[in-house]
Amino acid sequence: MDYTWDLSVIVRFFPVLLEGAALTIELTCIAVAMGILIGTFVGIGRVSKHKGIFTLSAIYVNFIRGTPMLVQLYLVYFGLPAYFGP
């Protein structure tokens, strides 16, 4: 059994692959920026002297750290559309 690689497929679809790579980089930058903003606000909330802000921040942190990522993805994927509608 011998397999020969057909690299012409990569050359043929290179523009599509570049488009996908650009989209991946764009989504990564957006996710990092959102993570920095959310993390900053929650971090400020965790050191806040205002009890309500501190409590909301603590609930958010405990939920995010205390539930598995798969459960969070399930809630976002199925829960948000069910709550807000299609």
N, C-alpha and C positions, 0 to 999 in steps of 0.2 A: 504494500500500500504506500503510495507516494502521493503527496499533495503539492500542487504547485499553486503558489499565491497569485491571484489575479489582481494586481495593483491598479489596473486600468479603471476599476470601479471607483477607487478613491479619487483618481484624477478626474473622472467623468462627473462625480458628485461633489467635487471640491467646493464649488460655490455654495451648495446647500450645507455642507459641513461648516464652512466659515460663517454662514448665517446662524447656524445653531450655536456655534462657539460665541458669537457676538451676543446672542440672546442670553446665553448662560452667564457671560460676564456682566451683562446689564442687570439680570435678576440678582446676581451675587452682590453687586454694588448697592442695589435697592435694599436687599435683605440686611446687609451690614449696616447701612445708614439707619434703617428702622430699628435694628437691634441696639444700636448705640443710643438712639433717642429714647426708646422704651427703657433700656437699662439705666440711663441717666435719671429719668423721671422717677422710676421705681426706687433707685438708690437714694435719691433726695427724699422721697417719701418715707423710706425706712429710717432715716435719721431726723425726720420732722418731729417737732414738738406737738403738732396738732394731732390729736388722738384719731380723728377720722381718717386723715391721710395716711397715718402710720398703719392703721388697721387694714385699710384697703391694700396698701402695698404689701403687708404681711400675708394677707389672703392670697394675693396674686403670686407671690414668691412661693408660698407653701403649695399652692395648686400646681404651679409649673414644675417645681422640684419634686413634688410628691406623687405625681402621676406618670406612668410610662408614656414615652413619646408616641407610641402607637395608639394609645387611648386618646391622646390629645389630637392626633391627626384624624382619628375616627370622629371625634366630636366636631372638629372644624369642617370636615368633608360632608358629614351627614347632618350634623346638628344645626349649623348655620343656615343652610338652605331650607331646612324644615321650619326653622324659627322665622326667617325673613321672607320665605316664599321664593319661588323660582324667578 
